[in-house]
């Protein structure tokens, strides 16, 4: 961890003021009692983290945003459609049965589970040196709570790096989990870190909404209502992640972790996770 911190500290630092914390919205769901990421009882982060340089050229920023949207679109061959992140088991077990329970499940996953951790890891990859990437990748794998979660993030990271290299993007190690690979690839983009992380979290959430639309089942309009309703949560988690250190990694969405663990024991399943 100390080696990682030393490598990350080499990234450029700007004097940009910290973004104001967003007001926390009530979380509907099984873990609504868990402390939110911005809870004042949390251990404060000591000192500002380095920021990714952002170009002031609107044309460059627009081009970079377009590239980022391409990387995170369903057309980019990551194989995301094959992963439910344990949601398939949650639907089968009756935890997710309608738009309200789906919204609560995904909100907790974003605020207290994989969404939060992936956001922190992506931000640190954005600010990292090449020498820090293997260590960040190992740390990302350590945050995976079971075999299927590790398989999901690593397989998508490998697919991302292979496809990126094939279309003329940066050549990255294919051993990087997805949030680290994305952050490393996006270094130097004329976009603020929270914009990059917001797009990553939105793609993650959108894929899981699609799973629920097909297998609860929900109507497509209901699915879009759930996704729209989670936009403030996505924005909050992305903004908060830009101020966190690697020591802030962790989770409290235990039911979601158990769902991922139980998924591999299902006799009949459609998704790999």
N, C-alpha and C positions, 0 to 999 in steps of 0.2 A: 504493500500500500504506500509506503514512504517513497519507494522508487517511482511509482506511478505519479505521486504528487510532484516529485522533483521534475519528471519529464514534462508534465502538464504545465508547470510554472514557466516553461520556456516560451509559451505562446504569448503573442502581443497583448498588452493591456491597454484599454482605452479608459477615458474618464467619464464614460457615459453613466448617468445616474441610474441607480437601480429602479426597475419598474415597480410602480406601486402595487401592493398586494390587492388582488381582487377580493371582493366580499364573498365569503363562503356561502353557497346555497345549500339548503337542507338536502341530505342524501337519503333517498328512499331506497330501502333494501335491507338485506339481512344484517349487514354490518354497519348500520347507520350510527351505532354507538361508538365506532372506532374513531380515534382522533384524526382530523383532517390534516393534510400535509402542512398547512399554514397555521396549525394550532399554536398559540403562544406558549404552551407548556413544553413544546419541543426544544431540544438542545439547540441554542443559536449557532449559526454558522459563523466561524471566526474569519473575518477579512473577506474582501471581495474576490471573486474568481475572475480570471482573465476573460476578456470578451473577444469574440471573433470579429476581425475587422470587416466593416460593411462599406461597400462602395457607394458613393452618392450618385452614380450614373443610373438614371431610371431605366434606360435601355438594357444595361447589363443586368439589373435586378429582374427585369421582366423575362429576359432570356433564361436566367438562372431559375426563376420560379417555374417556367415552363418545363425545364429539364427535371426539376424536382417532382412536379406533378406527373411527368411521364414515368419516372422511377417508381412512384407509389401508386400508379394506376393499375386496375385489374388486368390491363393488357400486358404489363411487364411480367415476364414469366418467373415469378417467385414461387408459384404453387400455393399461394395463400388460401385458395378455395378448398384445399384439402385439409385445412386445420380449423378446428372449432375451439381450441384453447380450453377444452373441458366443458364447453357449453352444451355439447351433444348429451353428455351425461346429466347435466343440470336439467335439461328439458325432459329427459327420460325419467328422472327422479321426481319431477313435479316442482322443482324449484323455480323454473321459468315457464310460465303458462300463458302470459298475456303481455301487452305493452308495458304495464306498470312494473311487473316483476322483472322484465327484461331491462328496463331503464335502471332499476335499482341495482341489478347484477352488474351491468356494464359501468355504472357510476362507481361502484365499489372497486371494480377491477382497475379502473383508471386512477382513482385517488389513492388506493391502498394496496394495489397489487402490481401486476406486470406493467401496466401503463406508466405508473410513476417511476419504477425502476428503469424501464427502457428509456424514458425521457431523460433521466439523469445521466445514463450511460451515453446516450446520443450527444448530449451537450458536451460531455467531457471528451468524447471522440472528436467533436468539432474543434476543440481547443488543444488537441493532443499533438505530440510529435510522432513521427513514424515509429520511433523506438518504444513509445508507450502503448501502441495498439495491441500487441500480443498480451500484455498484462491486463488491459481493459477487456479483451476478449475472454480471458480466463475468469475475470471477475464476473462478467456477464453470465458465463456458464455456471458459476457458483451460485448465482441468484435464482437459477432455474430450480423449482421446487420438486421436480420429479423427472424421470427419464423422458417422458413425452414432451414436456416443456423444453428440455434441452434439445431434443431432436427437432422441434419446431423452429426454434430460433436459429439453430446452426444450419439446418437445411435451407432455410430461406436466405440466410446470410451467404451461403455458398452460391446459391442460384443468382443472387443479386450481384456478387462480385464477378462471376463468370459472364453474365449477360452484359454488365457494364464494360468489361474489358473488350467484349466482342463488338460493341458499338462505338469504340473509340474513347471510352471513359478511362479514368485512372485505373491502373493495375493494382489490385489490393490482394492481400493474402486470403485464400478461400477458407481459412480457418476462423474467420471472424463471424460472430453472431450478428443478426440483422441490425440491431440498433447501433452497434459499434461500426459495422460496415457502412451504414448510411451516413453516420456522422463523419467518418473518415472521408468518404467520397464527396461530401458537401463542403469540406474545408475550402475556404477561398471564395465561396459563393457570396454574391453581393446581397445577402439576406441575413437578417438578425437570427440568432439561434432559436428564439421562441417561435418564429415563423416556420423554420424547418421542422422543429419538434411538433408543432401543431399539425402540420401536414402528415407526419408519421403517425401520430395518434389518431387522426381522423381516418386514415386508411385502415388502421388496426380495428377501430370501432366499427367502421362501415362493413368490413368483412364479417364481423360477428353478428351485426344486424341482419345481414343477408342469410347467415346460417339460421337465425331465428325465424325469419320470414318463411323460409322453406320448410322448417321442421317443427315449429310449434303447432300449427303454422299461424302466421300473422298475415294480414293484408299488406300489400306493398306500401300503401299510404300510411298505415300504422307504423311500419318500419321506418319510413322517412320522418314521421313525427317523433319517434324515439331518437333518431339520429340528430334531428334539429334540436331537440330538448337537451341533448348532451353537449352541444357546442360550448356553452359556458364552462362546463367541467373540463373539456379538452383544452380550452384557452387557459384556464386556471392552472392546470397541471403543467402545461408547457411553460407558462410564465414562472411558476415556482421552481421548476427544475433548473432554470438558469442561475439560481442563487444557491443551489445545494452542492455540497462536497460529496465525494465518494463514501464518506462515513454516514451519509444520510440514506444510503441504500437499505432497503428492508421492506417488509410488508405486513399487513394485518388482515388480508382478505382470506381467511382460513378456509371458508367454505369453497371458494374458488380453487384454492390449492388442492383441497380434497377431491373436488370434481375432476381435476386433471389426473390425480392419482387413481381414482376409481375408473376413469374412462378406459384404461387399458384392460380392465377386467370384464368389460361388457361383452356378452356373447355375440351380439350383432351390433355392428357400428359402421357408419358411413365414412367418418372422418378419421384421419390418422391420429389426431389428438383431440 
